[in-house]
Amino acid sequence: IASVDREKKLIFGPQQLIGRDAPSRARKLLAKGDVLVSMTRPNLNAVALVPKELDGEIASTGFDVLRASEIDPRWIFYTVRSTSFVERMCELVQGALYPAVRGKDIRSYEIPLAPLPEQKRIADKLDSVLARVDACRDRLDRLPALLKRFRQSILAAATSGRLTEDWRGTVALSNWAKVSVKEICLSVSDGDHQAPPQATSGIPFITISAFNTGHLELHKASRFVPKEYFGSLSSIRRPARGDVLYSVTGSIGIAALVDVDAEFTFQRHVAILKPDHSRVSSAYLLHLLSSEMIKEQAQLIATGTAQLTIPLNGLRAFVISLP
């Protein structure tokens, strides 16, 4: 029994079982060069070429085993990876509890067949080109982590004064102040702790998922609340353009700027900071709350195990560098 890496088309994690313990009595002995094709609907694009180290192993009944005869096995391998093959198999899937394609449907699929020497040249070229594609994808997969580290290094430089030291020239950081979040905000509150009434229309009610990208997206509102309920909320709980939202429960430490004039409300897992614009700009506060310096403070004061929570008093006490 083995699994198939659907992206790289490699077989991995084969399990060795005593014959009587195997999940099926059907024997699908593998040989080097065989092509495994998944027969189940969610995984019809899971195919793999059997390497020599798996010669003689037994395949799961979830795969059909195709063995080339007088053609390059890679020709079959690349054919069953094609969009046209997968789409055709999707049309032939049967069953409700276990939707799958039949082996005879796979084997009756007609494929173009080039002369053997040309097959080899095409397969060699595909091996070379797709290896480069895989290498590119691996590098792209590493990019999000690199970009995240780069973003944090920029934020760290900005909030420590290093980013603007050339602009300041010889002036030191003596005019920067160490202050708490509470000192630069008119209020730091969170959403209503009581479950709000629901409505079929009215004021959008958002959860953290509406800004987990770092940008407010009101179209992700989970439901609505009556306008009367929204009107009864304290002014410090009603968002206004320039306020900053900050997640304090579950996925903690996500900040987003309120950059719309539309009315909306939110759950208690979301904090709302109303900056004192005579002391701090909304944009600067947003970037501060997204910095590693603040994330470290958040982790230190967060309570709970299964679901971390940043107490509002802890959020108000966050220490920042303020130019």
DRENKOLZA-495027 format. One line per 8 residues: number of its first residue (from 1); their letters; for each residue x, y, z negated of C-alpha. Coordinates in nm, 2 decimals. Layout:
N
NUM) A) X/Y/Z  ...
END
This chain:
323
1) IASVDREK) 0.00/0.00/0.00  0.14/0.34/0.09  0.03/0.70/0.13  0.09/0.93/0.42  0.21/1.29/0.41  -0.05/1.45/0.63  0.18/1.74/0.71  0.51/1.58/0.78
9) KLIFGPQQ) 0.36/1.25/0.89  0.58/1.04/0.66  0.50/0.73/0.47  0.58/0.75/0.09  0.51/0.58/-0.24  0.47/0.22/-0.12  0.34/-0.01/-0.40  0.46/-0.37/-0.45
17) LIGRDAPS) 0.18/-0.60/-0.55  0.14/-0.97/-0.60  -0.07/-1.11/-0.31  -0.36/-1.21/-0.54  -0.37/-0.85/-0.68  -0.38/-0.68/-0.34  -0.70/-0.48/-0.29  -0.80/-0.67/0.02
25) RARKLLAK) -0.74/-1.02/0.16  -0.71/-0.87/0.51  -0.34/-0.88/0.60  -0.20/-0.60/0.81  0.17/-0.68/0.83  0.38/-0.39/0.94  0.68/-0.39/1.17  0.93/-0.11/1.25
33) GDVLVSMT) 0.78/0.11/1.52  0.41/0.04/1.43  0.18/0.34/1.41  -0.05/0.37/1.12  -0.38/0.56/1.19  -0.62/0.65/0.90  -0.97/0.52/0.97  -1.15/0.74/0.71
41) RPNLNAVA) -1.32/1.07/0.80  -1.14/1.30/0.56  -0.80/1.18/0.68  -0.83/1.10/1.05  -0.52/1.31/1.11  -0.31/1.11/0.87  -0.09/0.90/1.10  0.27/0.78/1.05
49) LVPKELDG) 0.54/0.59/1.23  0.66/0.29/1.03  1.03/0.31/0.95  1.26/0.01/0.94  1.27/0.00/0.56  0.90/-0.08/0.55  0.93/-0.37/0.80  0.73/-0.66/0.67
57) EIASTGFD) 0.52/-0.46/0.42  0.14/-0.48/0.41  -0.08/-0.18/0.51  -0.40/-0.08/0.33  -0.72/-0.16/0.51  -0.78/0.21/0.53  -0.54/0.22/0.82  -0.54/0.07/1.17
65) VLRASEID) -0.20/-0.06/1.28  -0.11/0.00/1.64  0.18/-0.19/1.79  0.33/-0.08/2.11  0.39/-0.32/2.40  0.64/-0.22/2.66  0.60/0.15/2.59  0.78/0.38/2.35
73) PRWIFYTV) 0.59/0.36/2.01  0.65/0.73/1.97  0.42/0.78/2.27  0.13/0.63/2.08  0.24/0.82/1.76  0.22/1.16/1.93  -0.10/1.07/2.11  -0.29/0.99/1.79
81) RSTSFVER) -0.17/1.31/1.64  -0.33/1.51/1.92  -0.64/1.73/1.86  -0.83/1.55/2.14  -0.78/1.21/1.97  -0.89/1.33/1.62  -1.19/1.51/1.76  -1.30/1.20/1.95
89) MCELVQGA) -1.26/0.99/1.64  -1.47/1.23/1.44  -1.75/1.18/1.69  -1.74/0.81/1.64  -1.73/0.80/1.26  -2.00/0.57/1.10  -2.13/0.52/0.75  -2.24/0.74/0.47
97) LYPAVRGK) -2.08/0.62/0.15  -1.75/0.53/0.33  -1.75/0.73/0.65  -1.49/0.57/0.88  -1.41/0.50/1.24  -1.38/0.14/1.36  -1.06/-0.02/1.47  -1.20/-0.10/1.81
105) DIRSYEIP) -1.29/0.26/1.87  -0.93/0.36/1.80  -0.80/0.10/2.03  -1.05/0.18/2.32  -0.93/0.54/2.33  -0.78/0.60/2.67  -0.44/0.78/2.68  -0.23/0.91/2.96
113) LAPLPEQK) 0.07/0.70/3.03  0.39/0.83/3.18  0.67/0.60/3.31  0.88/0.45/3.03  1.19/0.67/3.10  0.98/0.98/3.10  0.80/0.87/2.78  1.14/0.85/2.61
121) RIADKLDS) 1.25/1.19/2.73  0.92/1.35/2.62  0.93/1.17/2.28  1.29/1.28/2.23  1.20/1.64/2.31  0.90/1.63/2.07  1.12/1.48/1.79  1.36/1.77/1.83
129) VLARVDAC) 1.10/2.05/1.86  0.88/1.92/1.58  1.17/1.88/1.35  1.24/2.25/1.40  0.87/2.32/1.33  0.89/2.12/1.01  1.20/2.31/0.91  1.03/2.64/0.98
137) RDRLDRLP) 0.73/2.53/0.77  0.95/2.44/0.48  1.11/2.78/0.49  0.77/2.95/0.51  0.65/2.74/0.21  0.93/2.89/0.01  0.84/3.25/0.11  0.56/3.31/-0.14
145) ALLKRFRQ) 0.79/3.24/-0.43  1.06/3.45/-0.28  0.82/3.74/-0.22  0.68/3.71/-0.57  1.03/3.74/-0.72  1.11/4.03/-0.48  0.79/4.21/-0.58  0.87/4.17/-0.95
153) SILAAATS) 1.23/4.29/-0.90  1.09/4.61/-0.73  0.83/4.66/-1.01  1.11/4.61/-1.27  1.33/4.87/-1.10  1.04/5.11/-1.07  0.92/5.08/-1.44  1.28/5.11/-1.57
161) GRLTEDWR) 1.37/5.41/-1.38  1.63/5.24/-1.15  1.42/5.29/-0.84  1.43/5.67/-0.87  1.78/5.72/-1.02  1.91/5.86/-0.69  1.63/6.11/-0.68  1.70/6.22/-1.03
169) GTVALSNW) 2.07/6.26/-0.96  2.26/6.30/-1.28  1.96/6.35/-1.49  1.93/6.07/-1.75  1.61/5.89/-1.86  1.59/6.12/-2.16  1.26/6.26/-2.05  1.10/5.91/-2.02
177) AKVSVKEI) 0.89/5.81/-2.32  0.81/5.47/-2.48  0.44/5.48/-2.54  0.15/5.23/-2.59  -0.12/5.17/-2.34  -0.37/5.32/-2.59  -0.18/5.65/-2.59  -0.22/5.70/-2.21
185) CLSVSDGD) -0.58/5.58/-2.18  -0.91/5.75/-2.27  -1.05/5.40/-2.35  -0.96/5.03/-2.33  -1.26/4.81/-2.34  -1.40/4.49/-2.18  -1.73/4.36/-2.04  -2.04/4.30/-2.24
193) HQAPPQAT) -2.00/4.00/-2.47  -2.37/3.90/-2.44  -2.49/3.71/-2.13  -2.65/3.98/-1.91  -2.99/3.93/-1.75  -2.99/3.81/-1.39  -3.16/3.97/-1.10  -3.20/3.88/-0.73
201) SGIPFITI) -3.07/4.22/-0.64  -2.94/4.53/-0.82  -2.60/4.59/-0.96  -2.32/4.34/-0.86  -2.18/4.14/-1.14  -1.82/4.02/-1.09  -1.58/3.77/-1.25  -1.20/3.76/-1.23
209) SAFNTGHL) -1.23/3.59/-0.89  -1.34/3.92/-0.74  -0.99/4.06/-0.80  -0.76/3.77/-0.84  -0.57/3.88/-0.53  -0.48/4.21/-0.70  -0.74/4.39/-0.50  -1.11/4.46/-0.59
217) ELHKASRF) -1.34/4.27/-0.36  -1.70/4.34/-0.45  -1.84/4.10/-0.19  -1.72/3.82/-0.42  -1.98/3.92/-0.69  -2.12/3.61/-0.84  -2.47/3.75/-0.90  -2.66/4.07/-0.98
225) VPKEYFGS) -2.80/4.24/-1.29  -3.09/4.48/-1.32  -3.02/4.86/-1.29  -3.18/4.91/-1.63  -2.92/4.68/-1.79  -2.64/4.86/-1.62  -2.77/5.20/-1.73  -2.78/5.08/-2.09
233) LSSIRRPA) -2.41/5.00/-2.09  -2.16/5.23/-2.27  -1.98/5.47/-2.04  -1.65/5.31/-2.13  -1.79/4.98/-1.98  -1.91/5.14/-1.65  -1.63/5.14/-1.38  -1.54/5.46/-1.20
241) RGDVLYSV) -1.29/5.52/-0.92  -0.94/5.54/-1.07  -1.01/5.29/-1.35  -0.79/4.98/-1.37  -0.93/4.63/-1.43  -0.72/4.37/-1.61  -0.80/4.00/-1.67  -0.77/3.91/-2.04
249) TGSIGIAA) -0.90/3.55/-2.05  -0.81/3.24/-1.85  -0.60/3.37/-1.56  -0.45/3.65/-1.77  -0.25/3.95/-1.65  -0.41/4.03/-1.31  -0.46/4.40/-1.25  -0.67/4.57/-0.99
257) LVDVDAEF) -0.75/4.93/-0.91  -1.11/5.04/-0.89  -1.10/5.21/-0.55  -1.47/5.23/-0.47  -1.76/5.45/-0.59  -2.01/5.16/-0.59  -2.16/5.06/-0.92  -2.08/4.72/-1.06
265) TFQRHVAI) -2.03/4.54/-1.39  -1.83/4.25/-1.51  -1.79/3.97/-1.76  -1.61/4.00/-2.10  -1.31/3.82/-1.95  -1.22/4.15/-1.78  -1.08/4.46/-1.95  -1.13/4.81/-1.81
273) LKPDHSRV) -0.87/5.08/-1.87  -0.97/5.44/-1.81  -0.64/5.64/-1.77  -0.58/5.98/-1.91  -0.49/6.14/-1.58  -0.31/6.43/-1.76  -0.05/6.17/-1.87  -0.05/5.88/-1.62
281) SSAYLLHL) -0.17/5.82/-1.26  -0.39/5.53/-1.19  -0.15/5.39/-0.94  0.14/5.39/-1.18  -0.07/5.23/-1.45  -0.17/4.96/-1.20  0.19/4.88/-1.12  0.29/4.88/-1.48
289) LSSEMIKE) 0.03/4.62/-1.57  0.15/4.41/-1.28  0.52/4.42/-1.39  0.71/4.14/-1.55  0.77/4.36/-1.86  0.39/4.36/-1.93  0.35/4.00/-1.83  0.60/3.90/-2.09
297) QAQLIATG) 0.42/4.10/-2.36  0.09/3.95/-2.25  0.23/3.59/-2.29  0.37/3.68/-2.64  0.04/3.80/-2.78  -0.20/3.56/-2.60  -0.41/3.34/-2.82  -0.56/3.00/-2.75
305) TAQLTIPL) -0.43/2.69/-2.58  -0.68/2.55/-2.32  -0.78/2.91/-2.23  -0.54/3.20/-2.31  -0.69/3.52/-2.42  -0.53/3.87/-2.46  -0.69/4.05/-2.76  -0.80/4.40/-2.67
313) NGLRAFVI) -0.59/4.54/-2.97  -0.29/4.36/-2.82  -0.36/4.51/-2.48  -0.39/4.86/-2.63  -0.05/4.81/-2.80  0.15/4.71/-2.49  0.46/4.92/-2.48  0.55/5.09/-2.15
321) SLP) 0.81/5.33/-2.02  0.64/5.65/-1.90  0.82/5.91/-1.69
END
